[in-house]
Amino acid sequence: MKVAVIGAQGRMGTAMSAGVQATEGLDLVASLDAGDEITVGSLNGAEAAIEFTRPDSTVANVLALIDAGVHCVVGTTGWTGESLDLVKEKLEQNPSIGVLIAPNYALSAVLAMVFAKKAAAYFESAEVIELHHPGKVDAPSGTALTTAQHIAQARREAGLGEMPDATETDPHGARGAVIEGVHVHAVRLRGLTAHEEVVFGNPGEQLTIRTDSFDRESFFPGVLLGLREVGKRPGLTYGLDQLMEL
């Protein structure tokens, strides 16, 4: 398979390029970065592209890749409902193209999100802590946002009400962001890569689900799965779990 990497000079792009070059059956034919135009010519015959850039450029990149007839495996976070709708509309004009957008490509992180959703119906309390390197530009992370949404959905389906919390004043925002009733806390610390901890509580017991990516190479197995499957799934697929039969 001929592969292009968009955001090739970034931390994630560098790791993805190395993964492509080290994998038998993949051929890195284009490495594009900020300022490089995404066209049929610049993609150099690529059949699929890996896109790890920034939230402020990813939508335009993905739309250009679809126009060029290239399947996309997208790891940039910060997607909104409106931006996903733009991709869906573009895909309607290019029905043979597949786009995979996932908040995380580390297999452990995908499993942690699935386990958290399964656990959420059985606990009174749940909070999410995500920890990343200080170069990350968005907060909370896409993984934490998706985890919180999954927890909230599971709680609604189980008929659970609001979580116990006697906090009356929080002028400094110490309780973190609130995503559909779930508190999410973001840590940015030198030395970290990508980590998430989901903590559940009941009277007398606690469950902690934690995933740690110590190196960006941890994301490549999930990206490789995406590359191999995205062309078989025309349209938009959101979440690597959709390919893992979980």
PyRosetta script that sets phi, psi and omega in degrees:
from pyrosetta import init, pose_from_sequence

init()
pose = pose_from_sequence("MKVAVIGAQGRMGTAMSAGVQATEGLDLVASLDAGDEITVGSLNGAEAAIEFTRPDSTVANVLALIDAGVHCVVGTTGWTGESLDLVKEKLEQNPSIGVLIAPNYALSAVLAMVFAKKAAAYFESAEVIELHHPGKVDAPSGTALTTAQHIAQARREAGLGEMPDATETDPHGARGAVIEGVHVHAVRLRGLTAHEEVVFGNPGEQLTIRTDSFDRESFFPGVLLGLREVGKRPGLTYGLDQLMEL")
pose.set_psi(1, 133.4)
pose.set_omega(1, 177.0)
pose.set_phi(2, -87.3)
pose.set_psi(2, 126.9)
pose.set_omega(2, -170.4)
pose.set_phi(3, -125.7)
pose.set_psi(3, 139.5)
pose.set_omega(3, 171.2)
pose.set_phi(4, -110.5)
pose.set_psi(4, 146.7)
pose.set_omega(4, 174.2)
pose.set_phi(5, -115.5)
pose.set_psi(5, 122.9)
pose.set_omega(5, 178.0)
pose.set_phi(6, -102.4)
pose.set_psi(6, 126.0)
pose.set_omega(6, -171.0)
pose.set_phi(7, 89.0)
pose.set_psi(7, 34.1)
pose.set_omega(7, -169.5)
pose.set_phi(8, -65.8)
pose.set_psi(8, -23.0)
pose.set_omega(8, -177.6)
pose.set_phi(9, -92.3)
pose.set_psi(9, -6.5)
pose.set_omega(9, 179.0)
pose.set_phi(10, -78.2)
pose.set_psi(10, 175.2)
pose.set_omega(10, -178.6)
pose.set_phi(11, -61.4)
pose.set_psi(11, -48.1)
pose.set_omega(11, -180.0)
pose.set_phi(12, -70.4)
pose.set_psi(12, -41.4)
pose.set_omega(12, -179.8)
pose.set_phi(13, -60.5)
pose.set_psi(13, -40.0)
pose.set_omega(13, 177.9)
pose.set_phi(14, -61.7)
pose.set_psi(14, -43.9)
pose.set_omega(14, 179.6)
pose.set_phi(15, -66.0)
pose.set_psi(15, -39.7)
pose.set_omega(15, -179.4)
pose.set_phi(16, -68.4)
pose.set_psi(16, -39.1)
pose.set_omega(16, 177.7)
pose.set_phi(17, -61.3)
pose.set_psi(17, -43.0)
pose.set_omega(17, 178.6)
pose.set_phi(18, -62.9)
pose.set_psi(18, -39.6)
pose.set_omega(18, 179.1)
pose.set_phi(19, -64.4)
pose.set_psi(19, -42.4)
pose.set_omega(19, 178.4)
pose.set_phi(20, -61.9)
pose.set_psi(20, -46.7)
pose.set_omega(20, -177.1)
pose.set_phi(21, -66.0)
pose.set_psi(21, -25.5)
pose.set_omega(21, -178.4)
pose.set_phi(22, -90.4)
pose.set_psi(22, -4.1)
pose.set_omega(22, -173.6)
pose.set_phi(23, -104.4)
pose.set_psi(23, 123.3)
pose.set_omega(23, 177.9)
pose.set_phi(24, -63.8)
pose.set_psi(24, 136.0)
pose.set_omega(24, 179.9)
pose.set_phi(25, 94.1)
pose.set_psi(25, -6.7)
pose.set_omega(25, 175.7)
pose.set_phi(26, -113.2)
pose.set_psi(26, 142.4)
pose.set_omega(26, -179.4)
pose.set_phi(27, -129.9)
pose.set_psi(27, 114.3)
pose.set_omega(27, 179.1)
pose.set_phi(28, -77.2)
pose.set_psi(28, 108.0)
pose.set_omega(28, -174.2)
pose.set_phi(29, -107.3)
pose.set_psi(29, -11.6)
pose.set_omega(29, -180.0)
pose.set_phi(30, -153.6)
pose.set_psi(30, 134.7)
pose.set_omega(30, 176.6)
pose.set_phi(31, -126.7)
pose.set_psi(31, 105.3)
pose.set_omega(31, -175.7)
pose.set_phi(32, -113.8)
pose.set_psi(32, 147.9)
pose.set_omega(32, -179.6)
pose.set_phi(33, -140.2)
pose.set_psi(33, -173.0)
pose.set_omega(33, -178.3)
pose.set_phi(34, -52.7)
pose.set_psi(34, 131.8)
pose.set_omega(34, -179.5)
pose.set_phi(35, 93.8)
pose.set_psi(35, -14.8)
pose.set_omega(35, 177.8)
pose.set_phi(36, -88.4)
pose.set_psi(36, 129.7)
pose.set_omega(36, -180.0)
pose.set_phi(37, -77.6)
pose.set_psi(37, 139.6)
pose.set_omega(37, 178.7)
pose.set_phi(38, -94.9)
pose.set_psi(38, 106.7)
pose.set_omega(38, -179.5)
pose.set_phi(39, -137.8)
pose.set_psi(39, 169.7)
pose.set_omega(39, 175.3)
pose.set_phi(40, -56.1)
pose.set_psi(40, -41.6)
pose.set_omega(40, -179.3)
pose.set_phi(41, -66.4)
pose.set_psi(41, -46.4)
pose.set_omega(41, -177.1)
pose.set_phi(42, -70.3)
pose.set_psi(42, -23.2)
pose.set_omega(42, 178.9)
pose.set_phi(43, -80.1)
pose.set_psi(43, -13.0)
pose.set_omega(43, 167.5)
pose.set_phi(44, 56.2)
pose.set_psi(44, 41.8)
pose.set_omega(44, 175.8)
pose.set_phi(45, 84.5)
pose.set_psi(45, 10.3)
pose.set_omega(45, -179.0)
pose.set_phi(46, -61.0)
pose.set_psi(46, 139.2)
pose.set_omega(46, 175.2)
pose.set_phi(47, -92.7)
pose.set_psi(47, -28.8)
pose.set_omega(47, 179.7)
pose.set_phi(48, -144.1)
pose.set_psi(48, 153.0)
pose.set_omega(48, -179.8)
pose.set_phi(49, -128.4)
pose.set_psi(49, 143.1)
pose.set_omega(49, 171.2)
pose.set_phi(50, -100.3)
pose.set_psi(50, 125.9)
pose.set_omega(50, -175.9)
pose.set_phi(51, -120.3)
pose.set_psi(51, 108.4)
pose.set_omega(51, 172.9)
pose.set_phi(52, -129.0)
pose.set_psi(52, 96.9)
pose.set_omega(52, -177.9)
pose.set_phi(53, -129.6)
pose.set_psi(53, -118.8)
pose.set_omega(53, -178.8)
pose.set_phi(54, -131.5)
pose.set_psi(54, 153.9)
pose.set_omega(54, 178.7)
pose.set_phi(55, -57.4)
pose.set_psi(55, -28.9)
pose.set_omega(55, -177.2)
pose.set_phi(56, -83.3)
pose.set_psi(56, -3.7)
pose.set_omega(56, 179.7)
pose.set_phi(57, -127.6)
pose.set_psi(57, -13.4)
pose.set_omega(57, -172.1)
pose.set_phi(58, -64.5)
pose.set_psi(58, -38.1)
pose.set_omega(58, -177.6)
pose.set_phi(59, -62.0)
pose.set_psi(59, -48.4)
pose.set_omega(59, 179.5)
pose.set_phi(60, -61.9)
pose.set_psi(60, -38.3)
pose.set_omega(60, 178.9)
pose.set_phi(61, -63.1)
pose.set_psi(61, -46.2)
pose.set_omega(61, -177.5)
pose.set_phi(62, -66.1)
pose.set_psi(62, -41.1)
pose.set_omega(62, 178.4)
pose.set_phi(63, -61.9)
pose.set_psi(63, -39.6)
pose.set_omega(63, 178.5)
pose.set_phi(64, -67.2)
pose.set_psi(64, -37.8)
pose.set_omega(64, 178.1)
pose.set_phi(65, -65.4)
pose.set_psi(65, -40.0)
pose.set_omega(65, 177.7)
pose.set_phi(66, -63.8)
pose.set_psi(66, -44.4)
pose.set_omega(66, 178.2)
pose.set_phi(67, -58.9)
pose.set_psi(67, -32.2)
pose.set_omega(67, -179.2)
pose.set_phi(68, -82.5)
pose.set_psi(68, -2.6)
pose.set_omega(68, 178.2)
pose.set_phi(69, 77.9)
pose.set_psi(69, 30.6)
pose.set_omega(69, -175.7)
pose.set_phi(70, -115.9)
pose.set_psi(70, 131.1)
pose.set_omega(70, 175.1)
pose.set_phi(71, -65.8)
pose.set_psi(71, 150.2)
pose.set_omega(71, -173.4)
pose.set_phi(72, -127.6)
pose.set_psi(72, 134.7)
pose.set_omega(72, 169.4)
pose.set_phi(73, -116.3)
pose.set_psi(73, 110.6)
pose.set_omega(73, -166.9)
pose.set_phi(74, -112.5)
pose.set_psi(74, 124.2)
pose.set_omega(74, 178.9)
pose.set_phi(75, -112.2)
pose.set_psi(75, -4.3)
pose.set_omega(75, 177.6)
pose.set_phi(76, -66.4)
pose.set_psi(76, 135.1)
pose.set_omega(76, 179.8)
pose.set_phi(77, -97.9)
pose.set_psi(77, -177.8)
pose.set_omega(77, -179.4)
pose.set_phi(78, 94.4)
pose.set_psi(78, 13.0)
pose.set_omega(78, -179.6)
pose.set_phi(79, -71.9)
pose.set_psi(79, 142.8)
pose.set_omega(79, 176.6)
pose.set_phi(80, -116.1)
pose.set_psi(80, 169.5)
pose.set_omega(80, 176.4)
pose.set_phi(81, -58.8)
pose.set_psi(81, -38.5)
pose.set_omega(81, -179.2)
pose.set_phi(82, -66.6)
pose.set_psi(82, -42.1)
pose.set_omega(82, -178.9)
pose.set_phi(83, -70.3)
pose.set_psi(83, -35.3)
pose.set_omega(83, 175.9)
pose.set_phi(84, -65.4)
pose.set_psi(84, -35.4)
pose.set_omega(84, 177.8)
pose.set_phi(85, -63.8)
pose.set_psi(85, -36.8)
pose.set_omega(85, 178.0)
pose.set_phi(86, -62.1)
pose.set_psi(86, -40.3)
pose.set_omega(86, 178.6)
pose.set_phi(87, -66.2)
pose.set_psi(87, -42.9)
pose.set_omega(87, 179.1)
pose.set_phi(88, -60.8)
pose.set_psi(88, -42.0)
pose.set_omega(88, 179.4)
pose.set_phi(89, -63.6)
pose.set_psi(89, -42.0)
pose.set_omega(89, 179.3)
pose.set_phi(90, -65.8)
pose.set_psi(90, -37.6)
pose.set_omega(90, 179.6)
pose.set_phi(91, -68.0)
pose.set_psi(91, -28.5)
pose.set_omega(91, 176.1)
pose.set_phi(92, -62.8)
pose.set_psi(92, -28.7)
pose.set_omega(92, 178.0)
pose.set_phi(93, -84.8)
pose.set_psi(93, -13.2)
pose.set_omega(93, -179.3)
pose.set_phi(94, -134.7)
pose.set_psi(94, 68.9)
pose.set_omega(94, -168.3)
pose.set_phi(95, -67.1)
pose.set_psi(95, -10.5)
pose.set_omega(95, 179.9)
pose.set_phi(96, -89.8)
pose.set_psi(96, -7.4)
pose.set_omega(96, -174.2)
pose.set_phi(97, -92.3)
pose.set_psi(97, 140.2)
pose.set_omega(97, 175.7)
pose.set_phi(98, -110.4)
pose.set_psi(98, 139.3)
pose.set_omega(98, 176.8)
pose.set_phi(99, -128.6)
pose.set_psi(99, 125.8)
pose.set_omega(99, 174.1)
pose.set_phi(100, -110.1)
pose.set_psi(100, 121.0)
pose.set_omega(100, 174.7)
pose.set_phi(101, -118.4)
pose.set_psi(101, 125.8)
pose.set_omega(101, -178.1)
pose.set_phi(102, -136.0)
pose.set_psi(102, 139.7)
pose.set_omega(102, 178.2)
pose.set_phi(103, -69.4)
pose.set_psi(103, -20.0)
pose.set_omega(103, 179.8)
pose.set_phi(104, -158.1)
pose.set_psi(104, 139.3)
pose.set_omega(104, 178.8)
pose.set_phi(105, -108.8)
pose.set_psi(105, 1.0)
pose.set_omega(105, 174.2)
pose.set_phi(106, -74.4)
pose.set_psi(106, 127.0)
pose.set_omega(106, -176.0)
pose.set_phi(107, -60.6)
pose.set_psi(107, -36.4)
pose.set_omega(107, 179.1)
pose.set_phi(108, -64.7)
pose.set_psi(108, -36.9)
pose.set_omega(108, 179.8)
pose.set_phi(109, -69.3)
pose.set_psi(109, -39.5)
pose.set_omega(109, 178.0)
pose.set_phi(110, -62.6)
pose.set_psi(110, -44.8)
pose.set_omega(110, 178.7)
pose.set_phi(111, -64.1)
pose.set_psi(111, -39.2)
pose.set_omega(111, 178.9)
pose.set_phi(112, -61.1)
pose.set_psi(112, -40.7)
pose.set_omega(112, 178.2)
pose.set_phi(113, -63.6)
pose.set_psi(113, -41.2)
pose.set_omega(113, 179.6)
pose.set_phi(114, -66.4)
pose.set_psi(114, -44.6)
pose.set_omega(114, 179.3)
pose.set_phi(115, -62.8)
pose.set_psi(115, -39.1)
pose.set_omega(115, -180.0)
pose.set_phi(116, -63.2)
pose.set_psi(116, -40.9)
pose.set_omega(116, 179.1)
pose.set_phi(117, -64.3)
pose.set_psi(117, -39.0)
pose.set_omega(117, 179.3)
pose.set_phi(118, -67.9)
pose.set_psi(118, -35.9)
pose.set_omega(118, -176.8)
pose.set_phi(119, -77.8)
pose.set_psi(119, -25.8)
pose.set_omega(119, -168.1)
pose.set_phi(120, -58.5)
pose.set_psi(120, -30.8)
pose.set_omega(120, -177.1)
pose.set_phi(121, -73.2)
pose.set_psi(121, -9.7)
pose.set_omega(121, -171.6)
pose.set_phi(122, -110.0)
pose.set_psi(122, 5.3)
pose.set_omega(122, -175.9)
pose.set_phi(123, -130.6)
pose.set_psi(123, 145.4)
pose.set_omega(123, 177.9)
pose.set_phi(124, -67.4)
pose.set_psi(124, -38.8)
pose.set_omega(124, -171.1)
pose.set_phi(125, -126.8)
pose.set_psi(125, 148.2)
pose.set_omega(125, 175.8)
pose.set_phi(126, -154.0)
pose.set_psi(126, 135.3)
pose.set_omega(126, 174.6)
pose.set_phi(127, -139.8)
pose.set_psi(127, 154.9)
pose.set_omega(127, -176.7)
pose.set_phi(128, -121.0)
pose.set_psi(128, 130.7)
pose.set_omega(128, 173.5)
pose.set_phi(129, -120.2)
pose.set_psi(129, 121.4)
pose.set_omega(129, 175.8)
pose.set_phi(130, -113.1)
pose.set_psi(130, 140.6)
pose.set_omega(130, -174.9)
pose.set_phi(131, -130.0)
pose.set_psi(131, 124.0)
pose.set_omega(131, -177.2)
pose.set_phi(132, -139.5)
pose.set_psi(132, 169.2)
pose.set_omega(132, 175.6)
pose.set_phi(133, -65.6)
pose.set_psi(133, 154.5)
pose.set_omega(133, -175.7)
pose.set_phi(134, -72.7)
pose.set_psi(134, -4.1)
pose.set_omega(134, 176.7)
pose.set_phi(135, -85.4)
pose.set_psi(135, -4.5)
pose.set_omega(135, -179.7)
pose.set_phi(136, -72.7)
pose.set_psi(136, 131.7)
pose.set_omega(136, -170.6)
pose.set_phi(137, -94.4)
pose.set_psi(137, -12.9)
pose.set_omega(137, -178.4)
pose.set_phi(138, -119.2)
pose.set_psi(138, 147.3)
pose.set_omega(138, 176.7)
pose.set_phi(139, -147.1)
pose.set_psi(139, 139.4)
pose.set_omega(139, -5.1)
pose.set_phi(140, -70.8)
pose.set_psi(140, 167.7)
pose.set_omega(140, 179.7)
pose.set_phi(141, -64.6)
pose.set_psi(141, 158.1)
pose.set_omega(141, 176.7)
pose.set_phi(142, -61.1)
pose.set_psi(142, -33.9)
pose.set_omega(142, 178.2)
pose.set_phi(143, -64.7)
pose.set_psi(143, -46.3)
pose.set_omega(143, 180.0)
pose.set_phi(144, -65.1)
pose.set_psi(144, -40.4)
pose.set_omega(144, 178.8)
pose.set_phi(145, -61.3)
pose.set_psi(145, -47.2)
pose.set_omega(145, 179.9)
pose.set_phi(146, -65.1)
pose.set_psi(146, -41.1)
pose.set_omega(146, 178.2)
pose.set_phi(147, -59.4)
pose.set_psi(147, -46.4)
pose.set_omega(147, -179.9)
pose.set_phi(148, -62.5)
pose.set_psi(148, -41.5)
pose.set_omega(148, 178.8)
pose.set_phi(149, -63.6)
pose.set_psi(149, -40.2)
pose.set_omega(149, 178.3)
pose.set_phi(150, -65.5)
pose.set_psi(150, -41.6)
pose.set_omega(150, 177.7)
pose.set_phi(151, -62.0)
pose.set_psi(151, -45.5)
pose.set_omega(151, -179.9)
pose.set_phi(152, -61.5)
pose.set_psi(152, -42.0)
pose.set_omega(152, 179.3)
pose.set_phi(153, -62.4)
pose.set_psi(153, -45.5)
pose.set_omega(153, -179.6)
pose.set_phi(154, -63.4)
pose.set_psi(154, -37.6)
pose.set_omega(154, 179.1)
pose.set_phi(155, -67.4)
pose.set_psi(155, -40.4)
pose.set_omega(155, 178.1)
pose.set_phi(156, -63.5)
pose.set_psi(156, -45.0)
pose.set_omega(156, -178.5)
pose.set_phi(157, -64.7)
pose.set_psi(157, -27.8)
pose.set_omega(157, 178.7)
pose.set_phi(158, -86.5)
pose.set_psi(158, -3.4)
pose.set_omega(158, 179.6)
pose.set_phi(159, 76.0)
pose.set_psi(159, 21.6)
pose.set_omega(159, 179.5)
pose.set_phi(160, -81.0)
pose.set_psi(160, 146.2)
pose.set_omega(160, 178.1)
pose.set_phi(161, -91.1)
pose.set_psi(161, -157.4)
pose.set_omega(161, 179.6)
pose.set_phi(162, -67.1)
pose.set_psi(162, 150.4)
pose.set_omega(162, 178.5)
pose.set_phi(163, -76.3)
pose.set_psi(163, 146.7)
pose.set_omega(163, 179.9)
pose.set_phi(164, -64.1)
pose.set_psi(164, 132.1)
pose.set_omega(164, 179.9)
pose.set_phi(165, -166.7)
pose.set_psi(165, 111.2)
pose.set_omega(165, -177.0)
pose.set_phi(166, -88.5)
pose.set_psi(166, 6.5)
pose.set_omega(166, -178.2)
pose.set_phi(167, -59.6)
pose.set_psi(167, 126.6)
pose.set_omega(167, 177.6)
pose.set_phi(168, -109.4)
pose.set_psi(168, -31.4)
pose.set_omega(168, 179.9)
pose.set_phi(169, -131.3)
pose.set_psi(169, 136.8)
pose.set_omega(169, 178.8)
pose.set_phi(170, -151.7)
pose.set_psi(170, 66.3)
pose.set_omega(170, -173.3)
pose.set_phi(171, -65.2)
pose.set_psi(171, -20.5)
pose.set_omega(171, -177.2)
pose.set_phi(172, -103.7)
pose.set_psi(172, 3.8)
pose.set_omega(172, 178.6)
pose.set_phi(173, 71.9)
pose.set_psi(173, 29.6)
pose.set_omega(173, -176.3)
pose.set_phi(174, -66.3)
pose.set_psi(174, -21.5)
pose.set_omega(174, -179.6)
pose.set_phi(175, -81.8)
pose.set_psi(175, -1.0)
pose.set_omega(175, 174.3)
pose.set_phi(176, 82.9)
pose.set_psi(176, -174.7)
pose.set_omega(176, 176.4)
pose.set_phi(177, -73.6)
pose.set_psi(177, 156.6)
pose.set_omega(177, 177.3)
pose.set_phi(178, -120.7)
pose.set_psi(178, 113.7)
pose.set_omega(178, -179.6)
pose.set_phi(179, -109.1)
pose.set_psi(179, 105.5)
pose.set_omega(179, -179.9)
pose.set_phi(180, 50.6)
pose.set_psi(180, 41.9)
pose.set_omega(180, 177.1)
pose.set_phi(181, 88.4)
pose.set_psi(181, -2.7)
pose.set_omega(181, -178.9)
pose.set_phi(182, -106.4)
pose.set_psi(182, 125.5)
pose.set_omega(182, 179.2)
pose.set_phi(183, -76.4)
pose.set_psi(183, 133.9)
pose.set_omega(183, -178.9)
pose.set_phi(184, -127.8)
pose.set_psi(184, 130.6)
pose.set_omega(184, -177.2)
pose.set_phi(185, -118.7)
pose.set_psi(185, 131.9)
pose.set_omega(185, -178.2)
pose.set_phi(186, -112.1)
pose.set_psi(186, 127.7)
pose.set_omega(186, 175.9)
pose.set_phi(187, -112.0)
pose.set_psi(187, 134.5)
pose.set_omega(187, 174.9)
pose.set_phi(188, -123.4)
pose.set_psi(188, 112.0)
pose.set_omega(188, -169.3)
pose.set_phi(189, -143.5)
pose.set_psi(189, 133.0)
pose.set_omega(189, 177.1)
pose.set_phi(190, -60.3)
pose.set_psi(190, 135.4)
pose.set_omega(190, -179.6)
pose.set_phi(191, 102.5)
pose.set_psi(191, -18.5)
pose.set_omega(191, 178.2)
pose.set_phi(192, -86.3)
pose.set_psi(192, 159.6)
pose.set_omega(192, 170.9)
pose.set_phi(193, -113.8)
pose.set_psi(193, -80.8)
pose.set_omega(193, 178.3)
pose.set_phi(194, -151.2)
pose.set_psi(194, 122.8)
pose.set_omega(194, -173.8)
pose.set_phi(195, -146.2)
pose.set_psi(195, 149.4)
pose.set_omega(195, 175.3)
pose.set_phi(196, -145.7)
pose.set_psi(196, 140.8)
pose.set_omega(196, 177.4)
pose.set_phi(197, -129.7)
pose.set_psi(197, 127.3)
pose.set_omega(197, 176.9)
pose.set_phi(198, -114.7)
pose.set_psi(198, 122.8)
pose.set_omega(198, -174.7)
pose.set_phi(199, -114.9)
pose.set_psi(199, 125.4)
pose.set_omega(199, 177.8)
pose.set_phi(200, -114.3)
pose.set_psi(200, 144.3)
pose.set_omega(200, 180.0)
pose.set_phi(201, -137.6)
pose.set_psi(201, 140.4)
pose.set_omega(201, 170.5)
pose.set_phi(202, -130.5)
pose.set_psi(202, 165.8)
pose.set_omega(202, 174.5)
pose.set_phi(203, -54.3)
pose.set_psi(203, 117.5)
pose.set_omega(203, 175.3)
pose.set_phi(204, 82.5)
pose.set_psi(204, 3.1)
pose.set_omega(204, -180.0)
pose.set_phi(205, -150.3)
pose.set_psi(205, 157.3)
pose.set_omega(205, 178.7)
pose.set_phi(206, -143.8)
pose.set_psi(206, 141.6)
pose.set_omega(206, 173.6)
pose.set_phi(207, -121.1)
pose.set_psi(207, 129.2)
pose.set_omega(207, 176.6)
pose.set_phi(208, -118.9)
pose.set_psi(208, 127.2)
pose.set_omega(208, 174.4)
pose.set_phi(209, -114.0)
pose.set_psi(209, 122.6)
pose.set_omega(209, -176.4)
pose.set_phi(210, -133.6)
pose.set_psi(210, 140.1)
pose.set_omega(210, 175.4)
pose.set_phi(211, -128.6)
pose.set_psi(211, 138.9)
pose.set_omega(211, -178.7)
pose.set_phi(212, -131.4)
pose.set_psi(212, 125.6)
pose.set_omega(212, 169.0)
pose.set_phi(213, -107.5)
pose.set_psi(213, 111.4)
pose.set_omega(213, -177.3)
pose.set_phi(214, -89.0)
pose.set_psi(214, -16.6)
pose.set_omega(214, -179.8)
pose.set_phi(215, -147.2)
pose.set_psi(215, 148.5)
pose.set_omega(215, -176.8)
pose.set_phi(216, -67.9)
pose.set_psi(216, -14.1)
pose.set_omega(216, 175.8)
pose.set_phi(217, -65.7)
pose.set_psi(217, -17.0)
pose.set_omega(217, 179.5)
pose.set_phi(218, -65.2)
pose.set_psi(218, -19.7)
pose.set_omega(218, -178.4)
pose.set_phi(219, -85.2)
pose.set_psi(219, -16.2)
pose.set_omega(219, -171.7)
pose.set_phi(220, -69.5)
pose.set_psi(220, -39.4)
pose.set_omega(220, 178.0)
pose.set_phi(221, -55.4)
pose.set_psi(221, -39.3)
pose.set_omega(221, 176.9)
pose.set_phi(222, -68.2)
pose.set_psi(222, -39.7)
pose.set_omega(222, 177.3)
pose.set_phi(223, -64.4)
pose.set_psi(223, -40.6)
pose.set_omega(223, 178.8)
pose.set_phi(224, -61.9)
pose.set_psi(224, -42.4)
pose.set_omega(224, 175.4)
pose.set_phi(225, -59.0)
pose.set_psi(225, -43.0)
pose.set_omega(225, 178.3)
pose.set_phi(226, -61.8)
pose.set_psi(226, -44.2)
pose.set_omega(226, 179.1)
pose.set_phi(227, -59.1)
pose.set_psi(227, -40.2)
pose.set_omega(227, -176.0)
pose.set_phi(228, -75.5)
pose.set_psi(228, -21.7)
pose.set_omega(228, -174.2)
pose.set_phi(229, -108.8)
pose.set_psi(229, -23.4)
pose.set_omega(229, -169.6)
pose.set_phi(230, -62.1)
pose.set_psi(230, -35.2)
pose.set_omega(230, 179.7)
pose.set_phi(231, -69.3)
pose.set_psi(231, -17.9)
pose.set_omega(231, 179.0)
pose.set_phi(232, -87.4)
pose.set_psi(232, -5.9)
pose.set_omega(232, -174.4)
pose.set_phi(233, -126.4)
pose.set_psi(233, 79.4)
pose.set_omega(233, 178.1)
pose.set_phi(234, -58.4)
pose.set_psi(234, 147.6)
pose.set_omega(234, -178.0)
pose.set_phi(235, 94.7)
pose.set_psi(235, -167.6)
pose.set_omega(235, -176.4)
pose.set_phi(236, -97.3)
pose.set_psi(236, 127.7)
pose.set_omega(236, 170.9)
pose.set_phi(237, -114.8)
pose.set_psi(237, 127.7)
pose.set_omega(237, 179.5)
pose.set_phi(238, -113.1)
pose.set_psi(238, 117.1)
pose.set_omega(238, 176.6)
pose.set_phi(239, 102.1)
pose.set_psi(239, 129.2)
pose.set_omega(239, 179.1)
pose.set_phi(240, -65.9)
pose.set_psi(240, -25.0)
pose.set_omega(240, 179.8)
pose.set_phi(241, -59.2)
pose.set_psi(241, -25.4)
pose.set_omega(241, 178.9)
pose.set_phi(242, -66.4)
pose.set_psi(242, -22.0)
pose.set_omega(242, 180.0)
pose.set_phi(243, -97.4)
pose.set_psi(243, -11.5)
pose.set_omega(243, -174.9)
pose.set_phi(244, -98.6)
pose.set_psi(244, 4.2)
pose.set_omega(244, 177.6)
pose.set_phi(245, 53.7)
pose.set_psi(245, 45.0)
pose.set_omega(245, -179.3)
pose.set_phi(246, -93.6)
pose.dump_pdb("model.pdb")
